[in-house]
Amino acid sequence: MRSRRPRISFHGAAIFTDLGTDVRQPIARIEADPFIVRGDRVRGFVFDVATGRLCETL
């Protein structure tokens, strides 16, 4: 059986203008999810390709 690669479409792809906001928004959705235990810490990071640094988004 031959495996098929998924077709990747960049049509409608998101453009990240503010990386901090783009990370904080999904964090807020995850924290609001009723299946996430209250008190668990949800963290987000941005990887800077140019410097190789990983920065936590607060």
mmCIF file of the N, C-alpha and C atoms, coordinates in Angstrom:
data_MODEL
# 
_entry.id   MODEL 
# 
loop_
_atom_site.group_PDB 
_atom_site.id 
_atom_site.type_symbol 
_atom_site.label_atom_id 
_atom_site.label_alt_id 
_atom_site.label_comp_id 
_atom_site.label_asym_id 
_atom_site.label_entity_id 
_atom_site.label_seq_id 
_atom_site.pdbx_PDB_ins_code 
_atom_site.Cartn_x 
_atom_site.Cartn_y 
_atom_site.Cartn_z 
_atom_site.occupancy 
_atom_site.B_iso_or_equiv 
_atom_site.pdbx_formal_charge 
_atom_site.auth_seq_id 
_atom_site.auth_comp_id 
_atom_site.auth_asym_id 
_atom_site.auth_atom_id 
_atom_site.pdbx_PDB_model_num 
ATOM 1   N N  . MET A 1 1  ? 0.842   -1.178 0.000  1.00 0.00 ? 1  MET A N  1 
ATOM 2   C CA . MET A 1 1  ? 0.000   0.000  0.000  1.00 0.00 ? 1  MET A CA 1 
ATOM 3   C C  . MET A 1 1  ? 0.889   1.244  0.000  1.00 0.00 ? 1  MET A C  1 
ATOM 4   N N  . ARG A 1 2  ? 0.644   2.102  -0.902 1.00 0.00 ? 2  ARG A N  1 
ATOM 5   C CA . ARG A 1 2  ? 1.449   3.310  -1.055 1.00 0.00 ? 2  ARG A CA 1 
ATOM 6   C C  . ARG A 1 2  ? 0.873   4.440  -0.203 1.00 0.00 ? 2  ARG A C  1 
ATOM 7   N N  . SER A 1 3  ? 1.735   5.066  0.609  1.00 0.00 ? 3  SER A N  1 
ATOM 8   C CA . SER A 1 3  ? 1.259   6.175  1.446  1.00 0.00 ? 3  SER A CA 1 
ATOM 9   C C  . SER A 1 3  ? 1.161   7.443  0.604  1.00 0.00 ? 3  SER A C  1 
ATOM 10  N N  . ARG A 1 4  ? 0.192   8.256  0.934  1.00 0.00 ? 4  ARG A N  1 
ATOM 11  C CA . ARG A 1 4  ? -0.004  9.512  0.219  1.00 0.00 ? 4  ARG A CA 1 
ATOM 12  C C  . ARG A 1 4  ? 0.311   10.670 1.159  1.00 0.00 ? 4  ARG A C  1 
ATOM 13  N N  . ARG A 1 5  ? 1.051   11.607 0.646  1.00 0.00 ? 5  ARG A N  1 
ATOM 14  C CA . ARG A 1 5  ? 1.346   12.797 1.435  1.00 0.00 ? 5  ARG A CA 1 
ATOM 15  C C  . ARG A 1 5  ? 0.135   13.717 1.415  1.00 0.00 ? 5  ARG A C  1 
ATOM 16  N N  . PRO A 1 6  ? -0.116  14.371 2.553  1.00 0.00 ? 6  PRO A N  1 
ATOM 17  C CA . PRO A 1 6  ? -1.229  15.328 2.554  1.00 0.00 ? 6  PRO A CA 1 
ATOM 18  C C  . PRO A 1 6  ? -0.900  16.522 1.664  1.00 0.00 ? 6  PRO A C  1 
ATOM 19  N N  . ARG A 1 7  ? -1.899  17.026 1.024  1.00 0.00 ? 7  ARG A N  1 
ATOM 20  C CA . ARG A 1 7  ? -1.710  18.195 0.171  1.00 0.00 ? 7  ARG A CA 1 
ATOM 21  C C  . ARG A 1 7  ? -1.698  19.439 1.048  1.00 0.00 ? 7  ARG A C  1 
ATOM 22  N N  . ILE A 1 8  ? -0.686  20.253 0.887  1.00 0.00 ? 8  ILE A N  1 
ATOM 23  C CA . ILE A 1 8  ? -0.540  21.465 1.688  1.00 0.00 ? 8  ILE A CA 1 
ATOM 24  C C  . ILE A 1 8  ? -0.990  22.659 0.860  1.00 0.00 ? 8  ILE A C  1 
ATOM 25  N N  . SER A 1 9  ? -1.866  23.437 1.440  1.00 0.00 ? 9  SER A N  1 
ATOM 26  C CA . SER A 1 9  ? -2.357  24.625 0.758  1.00 0.00 ? 9  SER A CA 1 
ATOM 27  C C  . SER A 1 9  ? -2.000  25.854 1.578  1.00 0.00 ? 9  SER A C  1 
ATOM 28  N N  . PHE A 1 10 ? -1.417  26.832 0.946  1.00 0.00 ? 10 PHE A N  1 
ATOM 29  C CA . PHE A 1 10 ? -1.085  28.072 1.629  1.00 0.00 ? 10 PHE A CA 1 
ATOM 30  C C  . PHE A 1 10 ? -2.125  29.152 1.371  1.00 0.00 ? 10 PHE A C  1 
ATOM 31  N N  . HIS A 1 11 ? -3.173  28.789 0.647  1.00 0.00 ? 11 HIS A N  1 
ATOM 32  C CA . HIS A 1 11 ? -4.257  29.733 0.394  1.00 0.00 ? 11 HIS A CA 1 
ATOM 33  C C  . HIS A 1 11 ? -4.955  30.038 1.717  1.00 0.00 ? 11 HIS A C  1 
ATOM 34  N N  . GLY A 1 12 ? -5.017  31.292 2.071  1.00 0.00 ? 12 GLY A N  1 
ATOM 35  C CA . GLY A 1 12 ? -5.653  31.674 3.330  1.00 0.00 ? 12 GLY A CA 1 
ATOM 36  C C  . GLY A 1 12 ? -4.755  31.466 4.537  1.00 0.00 ? 12 GLY A C  1 
ATOM 37  N N  . ALA A 1 13 ? -3.465  31.276 4.308  1.00 0.00 ? 13 ALA A N  1 
ATOM 38  C CA . ALA A 1 13 ? -2.537  31.084 5.419  1.00 0.00 ? 13 ALA A CA 1 
ATOM 39  C C  . ALA A 1 13 ? -2.465  32.348 6.269  1.00 0.00 ? 13 ALA A C  1 
ATOM 40  N N  . ALA A 1 14 ? -2.281  32.145 7.550  1.00 0.00 ? 14 ALA A N  1 
ATOM 41  C CA . ALA A 1 14 ? -2.216  33.268 8.484  1.00 0.00 ? 14 ALA A CA 1 
ATOM 42  C C  . ALA A 1 14 ? -0.896  34.010 8.338  1.00 0.00 ? 14 ALA A C  1 
ATOM 43  N N  . ILE A 1 15 ? -0.963  35.297 8.473  1.00 0.00 ? 15 ILE A N  1 
ATOM 44  C CA . ILE A 1 15 ? 0.234   36.132 8.493  1.00 0.00 ? 15 ILE A CA 1 
ATOM 45  C C  . ILE A 1 15 ? 0.361   36.655 9.916  1.00 0.00 ? 15 ILE A C  1 
ATOM 46  N N  . PHE A 1 16 ? 1.496   36.411 10.535 1.00 0.00 ? 16 PHE A N  1 
ATOM 47  C CA . PHE A 1 16 ? 1.695   36.792 11.920 1.00 0.00 ? 16 PHE A CA 1 
ATOM 48  C C  . PHE A 1 16 ? 2.307   38.188 11.973 1.00 0.00 ? 16 PHE A C  1 
ATOM 49  N N  . THR A 1 17 ? 1.502   39.161 12.376 1.00 0.00 ? 17 THR A N  1 
ATOM 50  C CA . THR A 1 17 ? 2.006   40.522 12.468 1.00 0.00 ? 17 THR A CA 1 
ATOM 51  C C  . THR A 1 17 ? 2.491   40.844 13.872 1.00 0.00 ? 17 THR A C  1 
ATOM 52  N N  . ASP A 1 18 ? 1.908   40.198 14.884 1.00 0.00 ? 18 ASP A N  1 
ATOM 53  C CA . ASP A 1 18 ? 2.311   40.392 16.280 1.00 0.00 ? 18 ASP A CA 1 
ATOM 54  C C  . ASP A 1 18 ? 2.419   39.016 16.916 1.00 0.00 ? 18 ASP A C  1 
ATOM 55  N N  . LEU A 1 19 ? 3.634   38.495 16.984 1.00 0.00 ? 19 LEU A N  1 
ATOM 56  C CA . LEU A 1 19 ? 3.822   37.123 17.452 1.00 0.00 ? 19 LEU A CA 1 
ATOM 57  C C  . LEU A 1 19 ? 3.331   36.913 18.874 1.00 0.00 ? 19 LEU A C  1 
ATOM 58  N N  . GLY A 1 20 ? 3.546   37.893 19.747 1.00 0.00 ? 20 GLY A N  1 
ATOM 59  C CA . GLY A 1 20 ? 3.095   37.760 21.127 1.00 0.00 ? 20 GLY A CA 1 
ATOM 60  C C  . GLY A 1 20 ? 1.591   37.563 21.220 1.00 0.00 ? 20 GLY A C  1 
ATOM 61  N N  . THR A 1 21 ? 0.844   38.373 20.494 1.00 0.00 ? 21 THR A N  1 
ATOM 62  C CA . THR A 1 21 ? -0.616  38.253 20.482 1.00 0.00 ? 21 THR A CA 1 
ATOM 63  C C  . THR A 1 21 ? -1.035  36.939 19.855 1.00 0.00 ? 21 THR A C  1 
ATOM 64  N N  . ASP A 1 22 ? -0.362  36.533 18.796 1.00 0.00 ? 22 ASP A N  1 
ATOM 65  C CA . ASP A 1 22 ? -0.713  35.294 18.114 1.00 0.00 ? 22 ASP A CA 1 
ATOM 66  C C  . ASP A 1 22 ? -0.450  34.067 18.974 1.00 0.00 ? 22 ASP A C  1 
ATOM 67  N N  . VAL A 1 23 ? 0.401   34.180 19.971 1.00 0.00 ? 23 VAL A N  1 
ATOM 68  C CA . VAL A 1 23 ? 0.628   33.083 20.912 1.00 0.00 ? 23 VAL A CA 1 
ATOM 69  C C  . VAL A 1 23 ? -0.322  33.199 22.108 1.00 0.00 ? 23 VAL A C  1 
ATOM 70  N N  . ARG A 1 24 ? -0.556  34.414 22.595 1.00 0.00 ? 24 ARG A N  1 
ATOM 71  C CA . ARG A 1 24 ? -1.422  34.605 23.769 1.00 0.00 ? 24 ARG A CA 1 
ATOM 72  C C  . ARG A 1 24 ? -2.882  34.218 23.516 1.00 0.00 ? 24 ARG A C  1 
ATOM 73  N N  . GLN A 1 25 ? -3.386  34.456 22.311 1.00 0.00 ? 25 GLN A N  1 
ATOM 74  C CA . GLN A 1 25 ? -4.785  34.136 22.019 1.00 0.00 ? 25 GLN A CA 1 
ATOM 75  C C  . GLN A 1 25 ? -5.091  32.644 22.166 1.00 0.00 ? 25 GLN A C  1 
ATOM 76  N N  . PRO A 1 26 ? -4.313  31.741 21.581 1.00 0.00 ? 26 PRO A N  1 
ATOM 77  C CA . PRO A 1 26 ? -4.603  30.324 21.794 1.00 0.00 ? 26 PRO A CA 1 
ATOM 78  C C  . PRO A 1 26 ? -4.375  29.876 23.240 1.00 0.00 ? 26 PRO A C  1 
ATOM 79  N N  . ILE A 1 27 ? -3.426  30.523 23.929 1.00 0.00 ? 27 ILE A N  1 
ATOM 80  C CA . ILE A 1 27 ? -3.219  30.199 25.343 1.00 0.00 ? 27 ILE A CA 1 
ATOM 81  C C  . ILE A 1 27 ? -4.488  30.504 26.125 1.00 0.00 ? 27 ILE A C  1 
ATOM 82  N N  . ALA A 1 28 ? -5.096  31.655 25.852 1.00 0.00 ? 28 ALA A N  1 
ATOM 83  C CA . ALA A 1 28 ? -6.343  32.030 26.536 1.00 0.00 ? 28 ALA A CA 1 
ATOM 84  C C  . ALA A 1 28 ? -7.451  31.023 26.235 1.00 0.00 ? 28 ALA A C  1 
ATOM 85  N N  . ARG A 1 29 ? -7.540  30.547 24.986 1.00 0.00 ? 29 ARG A N  1 
ATOM 86  C CA . ARG A 1 29 ? -8.559  29.548 24.642 1.00 0.00 ? 29 ARG A CA 1 
ATOM 87  C C  . ARG A 1 29 ? -8.310  28.237 25.379 1.00 0.00 ? 29 ARG A C  1 
ATOM 88  N N  . ILE A 1 30 ? -7.049  27.837 25.480 1.00 0.00 ? 30 ILE A N  1 
ATOM 89  C CA . ILE A 1 30 ? -6.716  26.595 26.180 1.00 0.00 ? 30 ILE A CA 1 
ATOM 90  C C  . ILE A 1 30 ? -7.040  26.728 27.663 1.00 0.00 ? 30 ILE A C  1 
ATOM 91  N N  . GLU A 1 31 ? -6.672  27.847 28.255 1.00 0.00 ? 31 GLU A N  1 
ATOM 92  C CA . GLU A 1 31 ? -6.934  28.059 29.682 1.00 0.00 ? 31 GLU A CA 1 
ATOM 93  C C  . GLU A 1 31 ? -8.436  28.106 29.980 1.00 0.00 ? 31 GLU A C  1 
ATOM 94  N N  . ALA A 1 32 ? -9.238  28.550 29.021 1.00 0.00 ? 32 ALA A N  1 
ATOM 95  C CA . ALA A 1 32 ? -10.689 28.626 29.221 1.00 0.00 ? 32 ALA A CA 1 
ATOM 96  C C  . ALA A 1 32 ? -11.377 27.278 28.994 1.00 0.00 ? 32 ALA A C  1 
ATOM 97  N N  . ASP A 1 33 ? -10.666 26.318 28.441 1.00 0.00 ? 33 ASP A N  1 
ATOM 98  C CA . ASP A 1 33 ? -11.255 25.012 28.157 1.00 0.00 ? 33 ASP A CA 1 
ATOM 99  C C  . ASP A 1 33 ? -11.611 24.300 29.453 1.00 0.00 ? 33 ASP A C  1 
ATOM 100 N N  . PRO A 1 34 ? -12.835 23.796 29.589 1.00 0.00 ? 34 PRO A N  1 
ATOM 101 C CA . PRO A 1 34 ? -13.246 23.140 30.835 1.00 0.00 ? 34 PRO A CA 1 
ATOM 102 C C  . PRO A 1 34 ? -12.508 21.830 31.114 1.00 0.00 ? 34 PRO A C  1 
ATOM 103 N N  . PHE A 1 35 ? -11.850 21.264 30.125 1.00 0.00 ? 35 PHE A N  1 
ATOM 104 C CA . PHE A 1 35 ? -11.140 20.006 30.329 1.00 0.00 ? 35 PHE A CA 1 
ATOM 105 C C  . PHE A 1 35 ? -9.707  20.214 30.826 1.00 0.00 ? 35 PHE A C  1 
ATOM 106 N N  . ILE A 1 36 ? -9.250  21.451 30.875 1.00 0.00 ? 36 ILE A N  1 
ATOM 107 C CA . ILE A 1 36 ? -7.925  21.757 31.415 1.00 0.00 ? 36 ILE A CA 1 
ATOM 108 C C  . ILE A 1 36 ? -8.079  21.964 32.920 1.00 0.00 ? 36 ILE A C  1 
ATOM 109 N N  . VAL A 1 37 ? -7.275  21.257 33.677 1.00 0.00 ? 37 VAL A N  1 
ATOM 110 C CA . VAL A 1 37 ? -7.342  21.346 35.134 1.00 0.00 ? 37 VAL A CA 1 
ATOM 111 C C  . VAL A 1 37 ? -6.937  22.744 35.578 1.00 0.00 ? 37 VAL A C  1 
ATOM 112 N N  . ARG A 1 38 ? -7.761  23.340 36.411 1.00 0.00 ? 38 ARG A N  1 
ATOM 113 C CA . ARG A 1 38 ? -7.445  24.679 36.929 1.00 0.00 ? 38 ARG A CA 1 
ATOM 114 C C  . ARG A 1 38 ? -6.160  24.608 37.736 1.00 0.00 ? 38 ARG A C  1 
ATOM 115 N N  . GLY A 1 39 ? -5.335  25.590 37.557 1.00 0.00 ? 39 GLY A N  1 
ATOM 116 C CA . GLY A 1 39 ? -4.064  25.615 38.271 1.00 0.00 ? 39 GLY A CA 1 
ATOM 117 C C  . GLY A 1 39 ? -2.911  25.102 37.424 1.00 0.00 ? 39 GLY A C  1 
ATOM 118 N N  . ASP A 1 40 ? -3.219  24.360 36.342 1.00 0.00 ? 40 ASP A N  1 
ATOM 119 C CA . ASP A 1 40 ? -2.153  23.936 35.437 1.00 0.00 ? 40 ASP A CA 1 
ATOM 120 C C  . ASP A 1 40 ? -1.655  25.149 34.680 1.00 0.00 ? 40 ASP A C  1 
ATOM 121 N N  . ARG A 1 41 ? -0.366  25.229 34.494 1.00 0.00 ? 41 ARG A N  1 
ATOM 122 C CA . ARG A 1 41 ? 0.210   26.386 33.808 1.00 0.00 ? 41 ARG A CA 1 
ATOM 123 C C  . ARG A 1 41 ? 0.316   26.096 32.313 1.00 0.00 ? 41 ARG A C  1 
ATOM 124 N N  . VAL A 1 42 ? -0.218  26.989 31.525 1.00 0.00 ? 42 VAL A N  1 
ATOM 125 C CA . VAL A 1 42 ? -0.121  26.888 30.067 1.00 0.00 ? 42 VAL A CA 1 
ATOM 126 C C  . VAL A 1 42 ? 0.863   27.952 29.622 1.00 0.00 ? 42 VAL A C  1 
ATOM 127 N N  . ARG A 1 43 ? 1.853   27.547 28.845 1.00 0.00 ? 43 ARG A N  1 
ATOM 128 C CA . ARG A 1 43 ? 2.895   28.475 28.431 1.00 0.00 ? 43 ARG A CA 1 
ATOM 129 C C  . ARG A 1 43 ? 3.004   28.502 26.916 1.00 0.00 ? 43 ARG A C  1 
ATOM 130 N N  . GLY A 1 44 ? 3.475   29.619 26.390 1.00 0.00 ? 44 GLY A N  1 
ATOM 131 C CA . GLY A 1 44 ? 3.674   29.748 24.955 1.00 0.00 ? 44 GLY A CA 1 
ATOM 132 C C  . GLY A 1 44 ? 5.036   30.345 24.663 1.00 0.00 ? 44 GLY A C  1 
ATOM 133 N N  . PHE A 1 45 ? 5.578   29.970 23.533 1.00 0.00 ? 45 PHE A N  1 
ATOM 134 C CA . PHE A 1 45 ? 6.920   30.410 23.168 1.00 0.00 ? 45 PHE A CA 1 
ATOM 135 C C  . PHE A 1 45 ? 6.964   30.843 21.717 1.00 0.00 ? 45 PHE A C  1 
ATOM 136 N N  . VAL A 1 46 ? 7.911   31.722 21.410 1.00 0.00 ? 46 VAL A N  1 
ATOM 137 C CA . VAL A 1 46 ? 8.184   32.138 20.039 1.00 0.00 ? 46 VAL A CA 1 
ATOM 138 C C  . VAL A 1 46 ? 9.636   31.804 19.758 1.00 0.00 ? 46 VAL A C  1 
ATOM 139 N N  . PHE A 1 47 ? 9.865   31.101 18.646 1.00 0.00 ? 47 PHE A N  1 
ATOM 140 C CA . PHE A 1 47 ? 11.217  30.748 18.239 1.00 0.00 ? 47 PHE A CA 1 
ATOM 141 C C  . PHE A 1 47 ? 11.697  31.750 17.203 1.00 0.00 ? 47 PHE A C  1 
ATOM 142 N N  . ASP A 1 48 ? 12.824  32.393 17.488 1.00 0.00 ? 48 ASP A N  1 
ATOM 143 C CA . ASP A 1 48 ? 13.423  33.354 16.563 1.00 0.00 ? 48 ASP A CA 1 
ATOM 144 C C  . ASP A 1 48 ? 14.405  32.607 15.670 1.00 0.00 ? 48 ASP A C  1 
ATOM 145 N N  . VAL A 1 49 ? 14.026  32.442 14.417 1.00 0.00 ? 49 VAL A N  1 
ATOM 146 C CA . VAL A 1 49 ? 14.838  31.678 13.484 1.00 0.00 ? 49 VAL A CA 1 
ATOM 147 C C  . VAL A 1 49 ? 16.202  32.323 13.268 1.00 0.00 ? 49 VAL A C  1 
ATOM 148 N N  . ALA A 1 50 ? 16.253  33.644 13.245 1.00 0.00 ? 50 ALA A N  1 
ATOM 149 C CA . ALA A 1 50 ? 17.500  34.347 12.962 1.00 0.00 ? 50 ALA A CA 1 
ATOM 150 C C  . ALA A 1 50 ? 18.536  34.153 14.064 1.00 0.00 ? 50 ALA A C  1 
ATOM 151 N N  . THR A 1 51 ? 18.087  34.144 15.332 1.00 0.00 ? 51 THR A N  1 
ATOM 152 C CA . THR A 1 51 ? 19.041  34.058 16.447 1.00 0.00 ? 51 THR A CA 1 
ATOM 153 C C  . THR A 1 51 ? 19.076  32.668 17.097 1.00 0.00 ? 51 THR A C  1 
ATOM 154 N N  . GLY A 1 52 ? 18.047  31.864 16.837 1.00 0.00 ? 52 GLY A N  1 
ATOM 155 C CA . GLY A 1 52 ? 17.976  30.554 17.476 1.00 0.00 ? 52 GLY A CA 1 
ATOM 156 C C  . GLY A 1 52 ? 17.453  30.626 18.901 1.00 0.00 ? 52 GLY A C  1 
ATOM 157 N N  . ARG A 1 53 ? 16.958  31.778 19.310 1.00 0.00 ? 53 ARG A N  1 
ATOM 158 C CA . ARG A 1 53 ? 16.462  31.955 20.689 1.00 0.00 ? 53 ARG A CA 1 
ATOM 159 C C  . ARG A 1 53 ? 14.991  31.546 20.785 1.00 0.00 ? 53 ARG A C  1 
ATOM 160 N N  . LEU A 1 54 ? 14.657  30.981 21.927 1.00 0.00 ? 54 LEU A N  1 
ATOM 161 C CA . LEU A 1 54 ? 13.288  30.624 22.246 1.00 0.00 ? 54 LEU A CA 1 
ATOM 162 C C  . LEU A 1 54 ? 12.852  31.544 23.369 1.00 0.00 ? 54 LEU A C  1 
ATOM 163 N N  . CYS A 1 55 ? 11.833  32.377 23.090 1.00 0.00 ? 55 CYS A N  1 
ATOM 164 C CA . CYS A 1 55 ? 11.386  33.369 24.061 1.00 0.00 ? 55 CYS A CA 1 
ATOM 165 C C  . CYS A 1 55 ? 9.988   33.034 24.549 1.00 0.00 ? 55 CYS A C  1 
ATOM 166 N N  . GLU A 1 56 ? 9.824   32.995 25.870 1.00 0.00 ? 56 GLU A N  1 
ATOM 167 C CA . GLU A 1 56 ? 8.502   32.737 26.429 1.00 0.00 ? 56 GLU A CA 1 
ATOM 168 C C  . GLU A 1 56 ? 7.637   33.970 26.245 1.00 0.00 ? 56 GLU A C  1 
ATOM 169 N N  . THR A 1 57 ? 6.393   33.757 25.867 1.00 0.00 ? 57 THR A N  1 
ATOM 170 C CA . THR A 1 57 ? 5.438   34.844 25.704 1.00 0.00 ? 57 THR A CA 1 
ATOM 171 C C  . THR A 1 57 ? 4.629   34.962 26.972 1.00 0.00 ? 57 THR A C  1 
ATOM 172 N N  . LEU A 1 58 ? 4.669   36.140 27.572 1.00 0.00 ? 58 LEU A N  1 
ATOM 173 C CA . LEU A 1 58 ? 3.949   36.369 28.823 1.00 0.00 ? 58 LEU A CA 1 
ATOM 174 C C  . LEU A 1 58 ? 2.656   37.097 28.588 1.00 0.00 ? 58 LEU A C  1 
# 
